[in-house]
Amino acid sequence: QAPIKATCEDLSCKTGFPEDVHSAVVSRSVHGGQPLLNVRFRSCDGNKKIHFGSSEPEDFRVGEDGVVYAERSFQLSAEPTEFVVSAQDKETQQEWQMRVKLTPEPAFTGASEKDQRKIEEIIFPWQQYKHSSPLKRQKRDWVIPPINLPENSKGPFPQELVRIRSDRDKSLSLRYSVTGPGADQPPTGIFIINPISGQLSVTKPLDREQIASFHLRAHAVDVNGNQVENPIDIVINVIDMNDNRPEFLHQVWNGTVPEGSKPGTYVMTVTAIDADDPNAQNGMLRYRILSQAPSSPSPNMFTINNETGDIITVAAGLDREKVQQYTLIIQATDMEGNPTYGLSNTATAVIAVTDVNDNPPEFTAMTFYGEVPENRVDVIVANLTVTDKDQPHTPAWNAMYRMTGGDPTGRFTILTDPNSNDGLVTVVKPIDFETNRMFVLTVAAENQVPLAKGIQHPPQSTATVSITVIDVNEPPYFVPNPKLVRQEEGLMAGSMLTTFTAQDPDRFMQQTSLRYSKLSDPANWLKIDPVNGQITTTAVLDRESIYVQNNMYNATFLASDNGIPPMSGTGTLQIYLLDINDNAPQVHPKEATTCETLQPNAINITAVDPDIDPNAGPFAFELPDTPASIKRNWTIVRISGDHAQLSLRIRFLEAGIYDVPIVITDSGNPHASSTSLLKVKVCQCDLNGDCTDVDRIVGAGLGTGAIIAILLCIIILLILVLMFVVWMKRRDKERQAKQLLIDPEDDVRDNILKYDEEGGGEEDQDYDLSQLQQPDTLEPDAIKPVGIRRLDERPIHAEPQYPVRSAAPHPGDIGDFINEGLKAADNDPTAPPYDSLLVFDYEGSGSTAGSLSSLNSSSSGGEQDYDYLNDWGPRFKKLADMYGGGDD
């Protein structure tokens, strides 16, 4: 661009462009969005809203700040390019115009490097001071155009950009500085200025993708730091270079398209981004499809919108059953798809062809066969198989079966196996071979969803199912079942009751006649003939039996055939027993209590009859004529059909228990009557009518069971006492026998104490056990040399025969027995003691221990006086005799 110089020589103000033609020199290569120049427009009002326009809007646009930008990228021709810039007042619609002439930079050939790199100058606006008024700054009437600097410049650095100068530097010594991001604010140090010359330079390559523009402010001060000029704004635009490849948002894109889709069907959209300027060619992307796999039925089944990335179908013939998936390689290229200068990148688009119901299910056979035994239900009798080319386990593949004929009674149903898609013909109602031997069903199969439009195949497939019924041996059945028979009770044993027969449904099987048997007869009243089913009684039928409920007696019989396998059926015979008057009424309760005086003494009684109406009540109550004391002492009055009152006829009756016979007659025809004994307990009563001598009455009337229980208790008590007496006597005899054997004064056993202490304390545990070992205990039993045998060891001799005590000795022989045993022991050389010096520790030959002979007692045994042992009582008498009695 040419140097820009701002001056203000005319003090008059005129709104509009300061010139009719504005010329500017720009580079030949113009990029879209590149600022070219700044048009100056003067507004004296200052409040006008001006809108700028261009006569060539497709190539140039003018911003609100008057900066002219290139709308697209192009190359300037050698001839100047002209267009008109207009300014219009939005309120008054007044318009001003100025012609702009752009001249491309000349190609320097022989000029010096210094001339080629001529630096622009930015001069601070001139200020006017009026002497008649206070200091007033003139409003700036132009804007410094931006400085365009390409990114990724290779230098050398620092690279000079512009020179900032004030027209007052001729009279004053000035210092220049710049502030803002990129200078003294982060990122600092990108731009520097020479404080003396005002030369603004860049120190390193710029990256538009990081910072697209820098806004700096230039300052001019004197040597004292006083502001000489108002700061001016400098905008440095980083011109984009094509240094970034397009990048897809995903490396693999997944989409779907239904099979059979028409051309033009939208499939999916792929998107790539470019970090370069999207308003310039560097960031304008274009898409295209490089390859398609597979290439059937056409190598160009899809196309892509080169600007939006939308993928659509362009050919018909998508068939999932043939090709289930397509793989496309998509390329995105910047520079509007220029294959020479643009950078490109690729991604993969995977398009799955989704299934639609374009194939109906088809039966694998025209006729299917099956068989089923009669009377069986929930049995699968046939498997219907179909084929469907659609995707398995989808509504377009799942088959539904229905019967269109051959089953008017609804004995079959068809279920679908979810895994194999087969139809399972199932029996849901029993089938009788004797009625239907074969079924021919017509079935149809169709999908869960209807076929897609335009499919030429029929929507369903039909087939025939032939089902054969197999005859099996069925159980016989009684007719009727149950069978009801009305019969009066009292029918005697051996009487024919009825005939109960069964029928065999197997008419086409060769079988013998049925056999009958009894299955259930609670009272064992009946029997059945095994051949003809005639039922006769074996006991008298009794309606009042506990096995009869509501006059009904139930018996169950069994009918069996001889088929393979044998089958049997049951039938129930219900006998409704009609009542006859075969039971006389009885009194209830059997016992009663009354007072011995006349008042109050009424006893309420009830007549009970197992029979039913009309063989029961109302009942007649009366007292017998004999004995005469009954009517003399008692009277009875009927108060209802079933109840009566018994009371004393006399004023006083002695307390006690009386048996009062009562004659009760029912209303049957003929009548039935009985004499029942009522046990009446007469007692003394208080004023309230309660018995006061109940204990005496109850004792007098003690039952047999209570008496037996009392006697048993007495017998058990006597046995326990007898056993205790025997035990006490036996204990006394044992005590007396012990007194005969041992004198209590000589019995010292109670003083022999055992402490169970075989070792010393902890200080005695450290000794060598080998010194206590007897070598001869490991040798066999043989006669050892005399020099080795211990003196206290038992000699080897034949053992003498000691006297044997009789099993039951007389107490007088005890002394003789003891004396004989003492003599035998004295003559036995093997019996201890051995009358020799006892050796308490044999250490063997060559023992490391010292000899015991070196130990001397402080006093000999002869010097001891053992007479004091006589003072210790009879228990030490034997010890006193041994040591205190002299030499003997």
Summary of the structure (lengths in Angstrom):
residues: 888
radius of gyration: 70.0
end to end distance: 162.0
largest distance: 179.5
contacts: 2328
relative contact order: 0.04
helix: 13%
strand: 34%
